[in-house]
Amino acid sequence: FHFFAAHEIGRELQAVSNGLDSHPEILELVAADLQEVKVNDCGRKGLPVESVLRCAILKQYRQVSYEELAFYLLDSHSFQAFARLPLEIIPKKAVLQRTISRISDVTWEKINQALPGHAKAAGVERGQVIRLDSTATDSNIHEPSDSSLLWDGVRV
């Protein structure tokens, strides 16, 4: 039973969730990153692979810290539904950081190649334009064409 709030963010989370459901092969990529060499027979149960991936996506989607993500997973029914956390598990900040950070950059690249193809096929995104948000600030760094930049690199 997945409850998403009748709100713009809830609808977005449900759409992203449906997109992830249509690509089960992504879970295999993440599972390969999360596999440990040694697994203890005792102790707490870990987060399911699907929940780790979905928590990582939530973190990036909402641009929150691990501490804020832990709070939202505790507080928000929509976040819990999206993350598909088992009822008895509410992860702490340290667990989220430890597990999410184990997803490799190679896996993220493969995920980022698979999902835009789905969005393009569904007619949500054409995939021809990318939008970046960045800030440029003045600094005292030499122009790259300046030969003194090379000297600074050697000197430092």
C-alpha positions in Angstrom: 0.0 0.0 0.0 1.6 3.2 -1.2 0.1 6.5 -0.2 1.3 9.6 -2.1 -0.1 13.0 -1.0 -2.5 14.7 -3.4 0.1 17.5 -4.0 2.5 18.4 -6.8 5.4 16.8 -5.0 3.4 13.6 -4.2 2.4 13.3 -7.9 6.1 13.8 -9.0 7.2 11.1 -6.5 4.6 8.7 -7.9 5.7 9.4 -11.5 9.3 8.8 -10.6 8.4 5.7 -8.7 6.5 4.3 -11.7 9.5 5.0 -13.9 11.8 3.1 -11.5 9.4 0.2 -11.4 9.7 -0.1 -15.2 13.5 -0.6 -14.9 14.1 -3.5 -12.5 17.6 -4.0 -14.0 18.7 -0.9 -12.1 18.3 -2.8 -8.8 20.8 -5.4 -9.9 23.4 -2.7 -10.6 22.9 -1.2 -7.1 22.9 -4.6 -5.5 26.3 -5.3 -6.9 27.6 -2.1 -5.3 26.0 -2.9 -1.9 27.2 -6.5 -1.6 29.6 -7.0 1.2 32.3 -9.6 1.3 31.5 -10.6 4.9 27.9 -10.6 6.1 27.2 -11.4 9.8 24.4 -13.8 10.7 23.3 -11.6 13.6 22.5 -7.9 14.1 19.9 -5.6 12.6 18.5 -6.2 9.1 19.9 -3.8 6.5 18.0 -1.7 4.1 16.6 -3.4 1.0 18.5 -2.5 -2.2 15.4 -0.9 -3.6 15.0 1.3 -0.5 18.7 2.4 -0.7 18.3 3.5 -4.4 15.0 5.2 -3.7 16.5 7.1 -0.6 19.4 8.2 -2.8 17.1 9.5 -5.4 15.0 11.3 -2.7 18.2 12.9 -1.3 19.2 14.3 -4.7 15.6 15.2 -5.8 14.9 17.3 -2.8 18.6 18.4 -2.3 18.6 17.6 1.4 21.3 16.5 3.8 21.4 12.9 5.2 20.1 14.3 8.5 17.1 16.0 6.8 16.5 12.9 4.7 16.3 10.8 7.9 13.7 13.3 9.3 11.6 13.3 6.1 11.6 9.5 6.0 10.4 9.5 9.6 7.8 12.2 9.1 6.5 12.0 5.6 4.1 9.3 4.4 4.9 10.2 0.8 8.6 9.8 1.3 8.1 6.5 3.1 5.9 5.3 0.3 8.4 6.3 -2.3 11.4 4.8 -0.4 9.4 1.5 0.1 10.8 1.1 3.6 9.7 -1.9 5.5 7.4 -0.8 8.4 9.8 -1.6 11.1 12.8 0.2 9.6 13.3 4.0 9.8 17.0 4.6 8.9 19.2 7.0 10.8 21.5 9.5 9.2 24.6 7.3 9.5 23.0 4.3 7.9 21.7 6.4 5.0 25.1 7.9 4.4 26.9 4.6 4.7 24.7 2.8 2.2 24.0 5.5 -0.3 27.6 6.4 -0.6 28.4 2.8 -1.7 26.6 3.3 -5.0 29.4 3.8 -7.4 29.7 6.6 -10.0 29.7 3.9 -12.8 26.3 2.7 -11.5 24.9 6.2 -11.3 26.1 6.8 -14.9 24.2 3.6 -16.0 21.1 4.7 -14.1 21.3 8.2 -15.8 21.5 6.5 -19.2 18.5 4.2 -18.6 16.0 6.6 -17.1 16.1 9.4 -19.7 15.3 6.7 -22.4 12.2 5.8 -20.4 11.2 9.5 -20.1 11.7 9.9 -23.9 9.6 6.8 -24.7 6.9 8.0 -22.4 6.8 11.4 -24.0 7.8 13.2 -20.8 11.2 14.4 -22.0 12.8 14.6 -25.4 16.3 14.4 -24.0 17.7 17.0 -26.4 18.4 19.9 -23.9 20.0 19.9 -20.5 19.6 22.6 -18.0 22.3 23.4 -15.5 22.2 25.7 -12.6 25.6 27.1 -11.7 27.0 30.2 -10.2 30.1 32.0 -11.5 32.1 34.1 -9.1 35.1 36.4 -9.7 38.4 35.0 -8.4 42.1 35.8 -8.6 42.9 32.8 -10.8 44.8 33.5 -14.1 43.2 33.0 -17.4 43.9 29.4 -18.7 45.8 30.8 -21.7 48.2 32.8 -19.5 51.6 31.1 -19.3 51.8 32.2 -15.7 49.1 29.6 -14.9 51.5 26.9 -16.0 54.2 28.3 -13.9 51.8 28.5 -10.9 51.0 24.8 -11.3 54.7 23.9 -11.4 55.6 26.3 -8.5 52.8 25.1 -6.2 
